[in-house]
Amino acid sequence: MKKLSTTQDLLFHDMNQGRNIFKRYWKSSSLPACERNRNRPDISYRRDRVLLELLHIEFLASIERVSVYSDETLRKAYEDLGLPNPHTA
């Protein structure tokens, strides 16, 4: 397997691997559909924990970018209007 460099790559391969495991289980099981679904394997890998942590870091970074942009936009709007900024009090 190639070296995965982005969270998008990790997420794509994680979803594909989970889907392949589920399909293999679903085709090989002779249980009725409702029992097959109830007894399906819990798919969890170390990569899932790493992926969740990377997604969390990206999510926090995007929140930071939005908040910085919002703060700058608010500050500039208050300055343009000549009003005191209540957020800096």
Solvent accessible surface area in square Angstrom, and as a share of the most:
residue,aa,sasa,rsa
1,M,179,0.80
2,K,130,0.55
3,K,183,0.78
4,L,31,0.15
5,S,95,0.61
6,T,69,0.40
7,T,18,0.10
8,Q,141,0.63
9,D,39,0.20
10,L,22,0.11
11,L,70,0.35
12,F,118,0.49
13,H,47,0.21
14,D,28,0.15
15,M,125,0.56
16,N,34,0.17
17,Q,67,0.30
18,G,15,0.15
19,R,129,0.47
20,N,72,0.37
21,I,32,0.16
22,F,67,0.28
23,K,90,0.38
24,R,156,0.57
25,Y,45,0.17
26,W,78,0.27
27,K,164,0.69
28,S,88,0.57
29,S,23,0.15
30,S,115,0.74
31,L,65,0.32
32,P,78,0.49
33,A,58,0.45
34,C,84,0.50
35,E,62,0.28
36,R,46,0.17
37,N,72,0.37
38,R,172,0.63
39,N,86,0.44
40,R,123,0.45
41,P,54,0.34
42,D,135,0.70
43,I,57,0.29
44,S,78,0.51
45,Y,73,0.28
46,R,171,0.63
47,R,44,0.16
48,D,28,0.15
49,R,156,0.57
50,V,57,0.33
51,L,8,0.04
52,L,120,0.60
53,E,96,0.43
54,L,63,0.31
55,L,60,0.30
56,H,95,0.42
57,I,92,0.47
58,E,88,0.40
59,F,123,0.51
60,L,90,0.45
61,A,42,0.33
62,S,36,0.23
63,I,83,0.42
64,E,103,0.46
65,R,156,0.57
66,V,98,0.56
67,S,44,0.28
68,V,67,0.39
69,Y,150,0.57
70,S,44,0.29
71,D,92,0.48
72,E,89,0.40
73,T,67,0.39
74,L,73,0.36
75,R,116,0.42
76,K,127,0.54
77,A,44,0.34
78,Y,48,0.18
79,E,108,0.49
80,D,110,0.57
81,L,130,0.65
82,G,66,0.63
83,L,95,0.47
84,P,116,0.73
85,N,29,0.15
86,P,85,0.54
87,H,127,0.57
88,T,102,0.59
89,A,129,1.00
